[in-house]
Amino acid sequence: MQKNINSLAYIIGRKGITQEELEKWQKNSNYFNSVFTTDSNGVVQYMYPLEMNGNMKPGTKIQSDLMKQALQNRQPFISHPYLAQTGNLVLLVSAPIFDESGNYQGVVDGTLYLKSDNALKKFYTIISLKMGHLFLWWTNQERLFIIPMKEGSMNQ
């Protein structure tokens, strides 16, 4: 998934993207429940689906700690699971966008809603959310993973 979002960041940095192209990419990639781009200040440029829960829409400045981290670090990363303002348990996959000259343009982010259908759902089962931890049963390895949760919101 990280490689997929990195590729999209590279394409956006080299030739840009339209709303229609982002929608087509997201529908064809089948990895993420939603995908969005921001400029270097954290203002949403494009997103799909457009009718996401919460207050996020094109033109919204995302001011969460997680977005600040993405904008400052300018490095690809996958977040810890966190409970978004929308109520979704989310995993964020982020990649910086650089143009051909190496100028920083912003980020592209894909989200996985861990309690909904997603690209990884066939590999795990959520057992519980207790004491600030997510308990996942990884089915193909028959292992239990305990992941610390991060409180936060992409929509603040």
C-alpha positions in Angstrom: 0.0 0.0 0.0 2.8 2.4 0.8 4.4 1.7 -2.6 1.0 2.4 -4.2 0.6 5.8 -2.6 4.3 6.6 -3.2 3.7 6.0 -7.0 0.6 8.3 -6.9 2.7 11.0 -5.2 5.3 10.7 -7.9 2.8 11.0 -10.7 1.1 14.0 -9.1 4.5 15.7 -8.6 5.4 15.2 -12.3 2.2 15.9 -14.1 -0.5 16.9 -11.6 -3.8 15.3 -11.2 -7.5 16.2 -11.7 -10.4 15.2 -9.5 -11.6 12.8 -12.2 -8.1 11.1 -12.4 -8.0 10.8 -8.6 -11.4 9.1 -8.6 -10.4 6.7 -11.3 -7.1 5.9 -9.5 -8.9 5.2 -6.2 -11.5 3.0 -7.8 -8.9 1.0 -9.7 -6.4 0.7 -6.9 -8.9 -0.9 -4.4 -6.5 -0.4 -1.6 -8.0 2.5 0.3 -11.4 3.6 1.5 -10.6 7.2 0.7 -7.8 9.2 -0.8 -7.0 12.9 -0.7 -4.2 15.3 -1.6 -3.2 18.5 0.2 -0.9 21.4 -0.7 2.2 22.2 1.4 0.0 24.0 4.0 -2.3 21.1 4.6 -5.3 22.4 2.5 -7.2 19.6 0.8 -7.0 19.9 -3.0 -8.7 16.8 -4.2 -10.4 13.9 -2.4 -12.4 10.8 -3.1 -15.1 10.1 -2.1 -16.2 13.7 -2.1 -19.0 12.9 0.5 -16.7 11.8 3.3 -18.2 12.0 6.8 -17.1 14.9 8.9 -16.2 18.4 7.8 -13.4 17.5 5.4 -13.8 18.7 1.8 -11.7 20.4 -0.8 -10.5 23.7 0.6 -10.4 22.5 4.2 -7.2 23.0 6.1 -6.4 19.9 8.1 -4.7 21.0 11.3 -4.4 17.7 13.2 -1.1 16.6 14.7 -0.9 13.7 12.2 -1.2 16.1 9.3 1.4 18.4 10.9 3.7 15.4 11.1 3.2 14.5 7.5 3.8 18.1 6.3 6.9 18.6 8.5 8.6 15.3 8.0 8.1 15.1 4.2 8.6 11.3 4.4 6.3 8.4 3.5 4.7 6.8 6.6 1.9 4.6 7.8 0.2 5.8 11.0 -0.8 3.9 14.1 -4.5 3.2 14.1 -6.5 6.1 15.4 -10.1 7.1 16.0 -11.0 9.9 13.6 -13.5 12.6 14.3 -15.8 10.8 11.9 -15.9 7.8 14.3 -13.9 5.6 11.9 -11.0 3.5 13.2 -8.4 4.6 10.6 -5.0 3.7 9.4 -3.4 6.5 7.3 -0.9 5.9 4.5 0.9 9.1 3.5 3.5 10.1 0.9 5.0 13.5 0.1 4.6 15.1 -3.3 7.7 16.7 -4.9 7.7 18.3 -8.4 10.4 17.6 -11.0 12.7 20.2 -9.4 12.4 18.7 -6.0 10.1 21.4 -4.6 7.7 20.1 -1.9 4.1 20.4 -3.0 2.2 18.6 -0.2 1.0 15.1 0.5 -1.2 12.4 -0.8 -2.9 10.2 1.8 -4.9 7.0 1.6 -7.1 5.8 4.5 -8.1 2.4 5.5 -11.2 2.2 7.7 -10.3 -0.8 9.9 -13.8 -1.7 10.8 -15.1 -1.6 7.2 -14.2 -3.5 4.1 -10.6 -2.7 3.0 -7.7 -4.3 1.2 -6.3 -5.9 4.4 -9.6 -7.1 5.9 -9.2 -10.7 4.6 -6.0 -11.0 6.7 -7.3 -9.8 10.2 -10.2 -9.8 12.5 -10.7 -7.0 15.1 -11.0 -8.7 18.4 -11.5 -5.7 20.6 -10.6 -2.1 21.5 -9.6 -1.9 25.1 -7.4 0.4 27.2 -6.2 2.4 24.3 -5.1 -0.7 22.3 -6.4 -2.4 19.2 -6.4 -6.2 19.3 -6.1 -7.8 15.9 -6.1 -11.5 15.1 -3.9 -11.9 12.0 -5.6 -15.0 10.4 -2.9 -16.1 8.0 -0.2 -16.3 10.7 -2.6 -17.2 13.6 -1.2 -14.5 15.7 -2.6 -11.8 18.0 -1.3 -8.3 17.5 -1.7 -5.6 20.1 -1.4 -2.1 18.6 -1.4 1.1 20.6 -4.1 3.5 19.4 -3.6 7.2 18.8 -6.5 9.5 19.6 -6.8 12.2 17.0 -8.6 13.5 14.0 -7.7 14.4 10.4 -10.6 16.8 10.4 -9.6 19.2 13.1 
